[in-house]
Amino acid sequence: MKTVYFVRHGESEVNLRNYTQGDHQSPLTAKGREQAVLIAERCAKLPVDIIISSTMRRAQETAQTISNRIGTQIESSDLFHERKSPTILDSNERYRSPLRQMRDAWLASFYSESGERVEDGENFSDIMTRAGEALAYLETRPENNILVVAHGFILRTVLSHVLFGKMISPEEFRKFILSVRVENTGISVLHFDPDGTETYDNMPIKGWFMRVWNDHAHLG
Amino acid sequence: MKSIYFVRHGESVHNAAKRFNELQTPLSERGIRQAGEIAERASKLSVELVVASTLKRAQQTAAVVAKRLGVNMESSAFFVEGIQSSRLLGKEVSGPEITEAHKSYHGNFTVPGYRFEDGENFDDLKERALAGLAYLEGRSEENILVVSHGFFMWIIAAAAVFGKDLTAKECQGVIRGFDLMENTGLTVLTFDAPSHKAVGEMVSPWQLKVWNDHAHLG
């Protein structure tokens, strides 16, 4: 059975500004760097064979701190990128109309049946497809213990894919996303059992299931 | 904002023997140790009240926690285990009777009105979980620790995440996709006034913050 430890990056500058979170180069804050050290210490007790990190700077910095502590190498993958915002929004911090309307339309495109996209931003079906690809990629990795450093929205999307598969409706996705939280450097543990040897109430669990969500005991 | 710390009871003697729990099944020695460990951990949280399911294994766990924290303990039937067919109580978990029962129960979980013998069905469980959450909303305390049970915690989590329109399919997704909580594992739900900052209406003022944190178990 495969174990994947999903870690959300430490607090970053862009988290504090709370806009689209699309800024690739936003660094960790001082607090975020401290959180990364704490989760790295915790990871030292886990059997991690490989670290896979989102390409965004706040994830890379978190992954590097963990790698320095546990001596495991990092690979980067765009599959764990945060939801992708329209490029034009990333370079504009203070939204005025019509950029504000564009941002709201982009946010709404994650909970809509219509399939419309806003500029080059991702929508519901794009991110759900990517979550499925991310899970399939993890299934085919040869390592049994993988630590992934990623982001709040894509992590919740991956979990919703685990629970409901790709048949999830935008409305179910909306309910789920808005009611599940994930802290900076919170750690979640997912397992993949290809054979159905694991069970719940005597029923075989084939595939993915979630053991722990957003444990952040290391933050005190 | 309210924080509710849900703890699954410690290991019972039937958990250890892989038997279905009965109403009066007590904790094992290991379960008593686990209760001490979660009590120690809970001492770092600002818990004002302990609420325990009325079943013995939850009462014993809660008593250890309440004593360590020096707070009151109350009992509530809202948080008892999902009520199973009475003929299965005490039987071997992987024995033929329970295996067959589970096949029927989970195989028909999403069939409207389906009930297995004299146990609770989805509608009963949903109603009880929502009533339990409403009871916690109405309490004056902000930080409450609730000792409950493995199966019922799936229903509580599903009711919190999906709200009053929870469907059997959504609930089954949670039962299938969330691992059973560990004995004395910790699940944290928060309750806040509905916010309109997010896109669309909030479905539920409840949020799932943590599932099955068991860092205190090593």
Interface residues (C-beta under 8 A of the other chain):
Chain A: D104 L107 A108 F110 Y111 L159 V162 L163 F164 E172 R174 K175 F176 L178 S179 V180 R181 E183 G186 H191 Y200 D201 N202 M203 I205 W208 F209 M210 R211 V212 W213 N214 D215 H216 A217 H218 G220
Chain B: R41 K44 V93 S94 I98 T99 H102 K103 Y105 H106 F151 A160 V161 F162 G163 E170 G173 V174 I175 R176 G177 F178 D179 L180 T190 A198 V199 G200 M202 V203 S204 W206 Q207 L208 K209 V210 W211 N212 D213 H214 A215 H216
